[in-house]
Amino acid sequence: MSDRIRLVDAATISALARGCAILGTGGGGEVYTGSLIARQAIGDHGPVRVVTLDELPDDGLLLPLGMIGAPTIAVEKIPNGGEAIRFRHHLERLTGKTAVAVMSSEIGGSNGLLPVAWAARLGLPLLDADSMGRAFPEVHQVAQHVAGHHPELIVLTDERGSVVTLQVVSGAWAEAVARAVTVAFGGSAAMADYVMTVGEARGAVIVGSVSRAIAIGRAVIGSREPVATLCETVGAFRLLEGKVVDVERTTSGGFARGSVVVEGVGVDVGRALRLEIQNENLVAFEDGRVRASVPDLICVIDAVTADAIATEHVRYGQRVAVIAFPCDPIWRTARGIETAGPRAFGYEFDYETVEALVAAG
Amino acid sequence: MSDRIRLVDAATISALARGCAILGTGGGGEVYTGSLIARQAIGDHGPVRVVTLDELPDDGLLLPLGMIGAPTIAVEKIPNGGEAIRFRHHLERLTGKTAVAVMSSEIGGSNGLLPVAWAARLGLPLLDADSMGRAFPEVHQVAQHVAGHHPELIVLTDERGSVVTLQVVSGAWAEAVARAVTVAFGGSAAMADYVMTVGEARGAVIVGSVSRAIAIGRAVIGSREPVATLCETVGAFRLLEGKVVDVERTTSGGFARGSVVVEGVGVDVGRALRLEIQNENLVAFEDGRVRASVPDLICVIDAVTADAIATEHVRYGQRVAVIAFPCDPIWRTARGIETAGPRAFGYEFDYETVEALVAAG
């Protein structure tokens, strides 16, 4: 669906940000700050080349980077750029390999933009791929885990210059320990996770993510009917158009958790959707019935501009549409559903695709 | 006061355990399990040579090892021996230096015994020194911190084989992050902290700790009046003899916290002491007045045998004596008091030496 992108320059950032916000499904960090940081880095260091795995040497080190923690905290506690240099230095020393590219750990939200800044600062290309094809709250909810890889090397760093290296025995264990460190760091930290070589990354990452985000952004920016265009571009179903009437949000244990209620207006008057949130929008309920759920993507978008509204920015009175669209096929495999389906988040129901749920009416 | 010890063999363990329990001031982990583990390791690998800094090469790597966490948890979640091998392998790889000796991070409690087991298993000598001269609850409450060293390298490992490496910017930060990892690990973990070379350790550790613990143990074991002998050996004041009438103990945030009330009997009838605990005995109050406090050592000992009773083993009805004795002089420096005096634990009073408090009556 998307043209292959070969360069991210200042002019590309707006489209990338729009697309990342959509793929963030409410999480990954709001894109405004990330856009500013990416633009600044491109201004200082020049545009960032976007490459595919085929263009990189097999034994080169891939740096999958992003922020971990509650987006409600990340919006105030922003990275200062030094992370990238610490990550490269530390990981090259630990592995004895040379870093050849930066990758977004998650393309969703600010985490799709900050790696542009880090790549610019390091003078490295950005890989046209990510670990999720969206945003997910937990460390092991990545394509590498679904592909059977262990998180052999995870590094966290904070704005003070602390570096914590995890070599743990499983993905679930990585989540527990990385989350504890993140909370000790103040609720948000920069992380390199599932660090691997280019060769190991083949078949274990989601390819084309940067191109896809930019394509989504460009389609919406150029459109006179952005909501319709967005739905067409990503293959989304419009679940409801309405008004935010209730927002419940707490930040605890390194996550933003809560719920949002949207009451229908216009053709949807008399209906209401309730979204449940753990950094990202997890499930959309209507009268107790599931209308869409993880791993499919659920977005709260501005009813007019189709701008995605991040978890930490949803507020009473906003006029929004709630849309949902299919996740990357890897999340619909048995191991994908086990890793990031409803039961992985403690829900007591089985995953059904958004297509099936919509068809069932 | 103490003869220099040159070998720890199975026969030495009883005396070492008795002495470590006293120097643990209630914490550092009860010594029974640690004794069994040390005896087993000596049985499997032979006795452990005890050396001084002068016998080691300046650029050799020192492995200061111990358990971190709540002793109430450590009593059930014991190390399996594999820690030592992981620590050496990991630290030699990270630093490019060769490990030449194991040191107890804290001589108090089980943490004075487990390093014997680890040294035996690694075939390394044990340094006749430690980082505290007693036990303290927090990571940065060590002689290295008082000497102005940063915790450049801290490694934690759990029984599953996970390894977490901290390179943080201050001692207080090390405590926060290491504690968070410990809690994620289940409340107890093995730790190598303030890892440094032999040269760096000169003037930054407390020397003679192993010899001292064994000397204390031997004096008490051979005595017909163990309480009096113990007090004479360590220079302790007997604060009260009585019965434990109240024990409050909770395990949270990676610490055992609580209080113990001892009501006087015999000559002390009508009096009562209240001890406040954070892993170790921190302060002894009588009628709201401070009778002794950190960094001086406060011990609850069996009224007949003079065996120290660990925090996690104090219980209603025990007949005990409460004794207090002076800490190593480094803890009475301005930086020592700042690091581990009453205010470091949130108390609103200044440190006074136990000698001064006893003299004031």
Interface residues (C-beta under 8 A of the other chain):
Chain A: R160 G161 S162 V163 V164 T165 L166 Q167 V168 V169 W173 A176 V177 R179 A180 V181 V183 A184 F185
Chain B: R160 G161 S162 V163 V164 T165 L166 Q167 V168 V169 W173 A176 V177 R179 A180 V181 V183 A184 F185
